[in-house]
Amino acid sequence: MLDPDGEPYGVPISYVYDGDRCIYFHSAVDGHKIECITADNRCSFCVVSQDMILPEKFTTCFRSVIIKGTVNIVTDHDEMIKGLLLLCEKYSPGVDSDDEISQCISRVAVLRLDIDSMTGKEAIELVKKRMNSGTIAHPETQGKTAVTT
């Protein structure tokens, strides 16, 4: 993201991939993140889901994805609930979140990153391991995140 002065702005976030073509996250209603989105809603989103250092081989076993898209402030009440429920299911699985959502919905901005492009990269060691086990990597990860330019 870029801030209103054109300076790059990156911030770690809690997020959830909807399984289709967008990522939801939340924010305070006012603040620097909202100012950036209002000024220019284009962004890049990076997730590193694994990065195991192999010092003896001078490498790492990594898995990452980079997404380009646009961030939109969700205004539709039903979609706000959907985004918050998805976040709660990811970060507080099995916990009834209805009361928490009802209490915070007027004080939170729900943001949707609409994905224009998504590319991934994975260490060959992980590719071989996945192929041998017959599993397919899923774009939703629990890794480190940042929104950057």
Salt bridges, closest charged atoms under 4 A:
ASP3 OD2 - HIS32 NE2 3.80
GLU35 OE1 - HIS32 ND1 3.51
ASP40 OD2 - ARG42 NH2 2.63
GLU79 OE2 - ARG112 NH1 2.79
ASP114 OD1 - ARG112 NE 2.69
GLU122 OE2 - ARG63 NE 2.56
GLU122 OE1 - ARG130 NH2 2.45
GLU140 OE2 - LYS90 NZ 2.63
